[in-house]
Amino acid sequence: MNNLLTLKKSDTIVLSSSFMLGLAQILLWGGSFFILTILAEPIMKDTGWSQQYVYGSFSLALMVSGLLSPKIGKFIHSLDKNIMLLYAGVVMGVGLITIGLAQNIYFFILGWAIIGIAMSMGLHDALFASLGKKYGMQASQFIIQITLISGFVTTIIWPILTYLVSTYGWRTTCFIYAIALIVFIVPIHYLTIYTNGRAESIKNDLNKLEGESRSVSSNKSVYYLLLINFTIGSILMTGLYVHLIDILTNKNISLKEAIGISALLGPCQVGVRVLDIIFSKKTPIVTAVISSILVFSGLLILLFSPEISFLGIAFFGFGNGMRSILRGTLPLWIYGSDSYASIMGQLARFPLIAQALTPFIGGLIIQYFDITYFLEFLCGLAVLNILIMFILKKQVFQVRNT
């Protein structure tokens, strides 16, 4: 009976904390990655700044976040109280206020640089690192549930931003959103992560894997294979998302149909996260192999069978939805919780830098070749990613069995 009560208490803590942290992630992602989708056009119309400068500022934020992530991971690993995550909303709010006040492009760029710092402090990589430190191997439950909740970010945030911009203008929208970040993020992170130390009372029996994980951590090839996998995954996601409409219209699909087909991405990504909760028995490495195969299958359909492009988008969405979870669960499963925060910081750098460079490089490929060549390039990377995952799977099990 006592064990049953402990289990119920543990499940309640996981669900309530996951819900609050998921809402916090919706706010943080909405104030960084997804805010320009709604604000870019009114900003350019109001200021006359070029598209290259406006979107280039966001690329700068990604670069800043990528460069700072390893240092943030080390801080999270070494600090008893995780002030990095606690004040992420405050720093992002300051960045948005700076953008709202910007009367020249340099101040606007400064605002995005500040947001880049906040992204390294508070988005998935920093959050997952914090959860791994606090909850050990049980952090996987949080990660899966949080990614499910935060998958609704565009569904929730874009309509709110659209209303705010149409009612108050883009500058006031930045100020209102900044206040929301400052008011809500600090208490959510304080109640769920900052208070108390390591949550020994609700860590499960999976901690017995820590010994195996330590033996894997000394294997450099495992780390580099995982880093390449994450980096290629970021390139594939960004490359398809940025150029998806162009890819579909190039296949003689009308713009209206292309927009409708593209809308399948979100539900597929969220749906596969629900399936991951239901079918949670498989190991993350097996999920990673399945994810890489689904992403490749989706790209292949888009390349050769545009008449069923909706199926290609669905496959890609399923694979990418799994990848969002694996960003947190796979390193935790491989390395355990002891070095998890540092590893997450290190693994975040190159994927974020690649994500910042992908729109520019993709644009060059399309300009000097064509959109089909770019899609073939993505397919080639996806094949490479499948091979890497099979090698990584073999490497991890070989190390653990020796």
N, C-alpha and C positions, 0 to 999 in steps of 0.2 A: 504493500500500500504506500509506504514511504517513497519507494522507487517510482511508483506511478505519479505521486504528487510532485516529485522532483522533475519528472519528465514533462508533466503538464506545465509546471512553472517555467522550465527551460524553453518549451515551445512558445509560451506566451511572451517571454522576453525576446525571443528571436523574431516573432511576428510583429510585435509592437515596435521594436527598434528598427526592423527592416522597413516598416511602413514610414516611420519618421525620416529615416535616412534616405529612403527613396524619394520622398517629397523634397528633401534638401537637395538631392542630386538633380531633380527636375528644375528647381530654381537656379542652381549653379550652371547646369548645362544650358538652360534657357538664356542666362545672362552672358554667355560666352560663345559657345559653338553655334547657337541657333538664332541669336538676336539679329544678326546682320541680314538674314533672309527677309526680315520684315522691315528693318530700319535702313538698309542700304539705299534703296531708291529715294525715299524722302530726304536722306542725308545728301545725296548727290544733287538732287533738285534744289535743295535749299542753299547749299554751299558752293556748288559748281566744281567740287573736287572730282577727279576722274575715278573711274571704276578701279583702275590699277592701284591707285593710292588707298582707296577705301578697303578693298579686299586684300591688298598687300599688307595693310595694317593688321588684319586678322592673321595672315601668314606669319607676321612678326610675332604675334602673341603665341602661336604654336611653337615657333622656334625658341622663344624665351622659356616656355613651359618645358620643352624637351631638354634644353640645356640645364635647367634648374632641377629637374626631376631626380637625378641621382643624389644630389645634395639633400633634397627634401626627404628622400627615402632614408638616408643616413640619420638625419635629424629625428625622424619618426622612430627609427630603431633605437636611438640613444636616449631620447627624452622620456621621462616617466609620465609627464603630462603633455599630451599632443596639442601644443599651441598652434601648430601649422594648420591642422584641420579646423580647429576652433575658430580661428580668425580669417579663414578663407573668404567667407561672405563679406566681411568688413573690407578686405583688400579689393575684392571684386567690385564692391559698392563704390569705393574710392575711384576705381578705374572708370566705372560708368559715369560718375559725377564729372570726372575730368573730361570724358568724351562729350557730355552734355554741355559743358562750359566752353568747349573748344571753339575758338574763332579763327584758328588757322590749322593747317594740316599737321603741323609739328606737335601741337598740343593734342590733337586727335590720335596721332601715332603714340604719344606718351601714354595716353589713356589705355590703349590696347596693350602696350608693354606691361602696364600695371595689371591688367586683366590676365596676361600671360603668367605673371607671378602667382596670381590667385588660382589659376587653373592647375598649376603644379602643386599647389597647397591643398586643393579641395575636391578635384574631380576623381574619377574612378581609381586611378593608380594610387593616389594618396589615401583615399578612403579604404581601399582593399588592404593596403599595407597596415593601416591603423587597426582594421578588424582582425587581421592575422596576428598582430601583436597582442591584442586584447583577448581574443577568443580561441587562439590556436587553430587546430584543424577544423573546428566547428565553424570557422568563419565562412566556409564554403556555403553553408545554408543561408547566411546573410547575403553573400555575394549573388547567389542565384535569385533570391527574392528581391533584392534591391535593383538588379538589372531588369527584372520583370516590371517593377513599378516605374523606374526611370525611362523605360521604353515608351511611355506615354508622353514624353516631354513635348514633342511637337504638337500632339493632339491638344494638350492643355495650354502651352505657352504661346503658340502662334496666334490663336484667336484672341487671347488676352492682349498681346502686343499689338495686334491689328486694331483692336478697339481703342487702346490707349493712344496709338499714333494718330488715328483718325479723329480722336476727340481732343487730345492735348498737344499733339506735335511730337516730333522725335526727341527733342531735348528734354521736355518734361517727362516723357516716357522713360528716358534714362534715369532721371532723378527718382521717379516713383519706384522703378525696379530696384535701384540702389538702396532705397529705404527698406524695401521688402527683404533684400538680402541681409542687410545689417540687423534688422529686427528679428528675423526668423532663424537664420543659420546658426548664430552663436548659441541660442538656447537648445536647439535640436542637437548639435554636436556636443554641447556640454552634458546634456542628459544621457546621451547614448554612448559616447566615446570617452569624453574627458573625465567624467566622474569615476572614481574607483580605479584600481590598477587592473592587472590581468585577471580576467574573469575565470578563476580556476573552478568555481563551483558549477559552471555549466559547460565546461569543455568535455567532449565525449571521448570514448575509448580510442578514437582514431589517432590519438597522440602516440600510440605505440609505433606509428610510422616514422616518428621523428628520427629514430636511429638509422633507418634506411635512407631517409632524406639527407642526413648529414653525409652519408657516403656518396650520394649523388652530387652534392654541392662541390666536391673536390674535382669533379669531372668537367673540365673546361669545354669539351666538345658539346656536352648537353646544353650548357649555357648559350653557346654561340648558335647552335641549331634553333633553340627557343627564340633567341633574339632575331634571327633571320626570319623565322616563321611569323613573329609578331610584326616585323617591319613590312614583309610582303603583304600580310593581311591588311595593314593600314593603307598601303598603296592601292590594293585592289578595291577596298571599300571607298576610298576617296576618289580614285579614278572613275569608278562606275557612277558614284553619286553625282559628281560634278558634270560628267558628260553623258549621263543616261538619256536625256531627252534628245541630244544630238545623235546618239547611237541608234535610237529607235526611229527617229525621223529619217535617218539615212537609209533605213531598211524599208522605206516607202510606207511607213506608218504615219498617219496624220497626227498633228500636234495634239489634238483633243484626245485621241486614242492613246498617244504616248504618255500624256499626263495621267490618264486613268490607269494605265498599266503600271506606271511608276508608283502610284498610290498603294500598290500591293506590298511594297517593301516593308512599310511600318507594321501592318498586321502580321505579316509572315515572321518578322523578327520577334515580335512579342509572343506570337503563338508558339514558336519553337521553344521559347523560354518556359512557357507553361508545361510543355511536353518534357522539358529537362527536369522540372520539379517532380512530375509524375513518374518518369523513368529515371530515377536518380541512382540506380544500382551500378551503372557502368562507370568505369574510371574516366577521369578527364582526358587521358591520353587517347582513349578510344573515341571519345566525343570529338577530340581535335582532328583525328583522321577523318571521321565522318563529315565534319565541318568543311575541311579542305576539299573533299570530294564533291560536296554539294555546291560549293562556290565555283569550282571548275565546271561542273555540269551546267550550272546556270549561265556562265559565260559562253560555254560551247553552244548552248541552244540559241543565245542571242546572236552568235556569229553565223551559224549555219541554218537555223530554223526560225526565222523571224515571225513566221505565221503562228507559232506557239510561244511567242516572246513572253506572254504572261506566265508560262511555266518556268521559263528561264529566270524571270524576276523572282518567282516564288522560291526556286531552289537557292538562288543567291541570297535571298532574305533569310531563309532557314539557316544556311551556312554562316552568314554574318551574325545572325542572332546568337548562334552558339558561340561564335568567336568573342562576342562581348562578355559572355560569362567566363569563357576560358582565359581571358586576360587576367582574371583574378584567381580562378580555381586551379588552373594548370600549374603555375609556379608554386602555389601552396602545396599541391599534391606532390610535386617533384622535390621541393626544397624543405617543406615543413615550415613551421611558424618562427623558428629561432632567427633565421636570416631573411625572412620573408620581406620585411619592410625595405631593407637595403636592396634586395634583388628586384623588387617591384620598381624602385627608383631607377636602377640601372637599365632595366628592360624598357622603360618608358621613353628614354632619350631618342634613340634612332627612329622608332615608329612615329613619334611626333614630328621630328625633323622631316622624315619622309612624307608625312601627311601635309606638311607645309609646302614642300617642293613639288608634290605630285600635280596640282593644277597647272603650275608653270611648265613643267616638263611635258605633261600630257598635251598642253596647248601647242608646244613646239612640235611634237610628233604629229599632231593633227594638221598643223599649218604646213609642214614640209612634206608630209606623206598624205595620209587621209584618216578618217575615223575608223575605217575597217582595219587598217594597219595598227592603230592604237588598241582596238579590241583584240587583235591577234597577239599583241604584246602582253595584254592582261592575261590572256589564256596561257601564254608561255610561262608567265610568273606563277599562275595557278597550278600548272603541272609541276613546276619546281617545288612549290609549297607542299604538294602531295608527297613527293619523294622525300622531302625534308622531314615530314611528319612520320613516315614509315621508318626512316633512319633514326629519328629521335626516339620513337617507341622502342625500337630494338636496343638502342644505347641505354635507355633508362632501365629496362628489364635486365639487361646484361649486368649493369652495375649493381642492381639490387640483389641479383642472384649469386654474386660472387662473394 
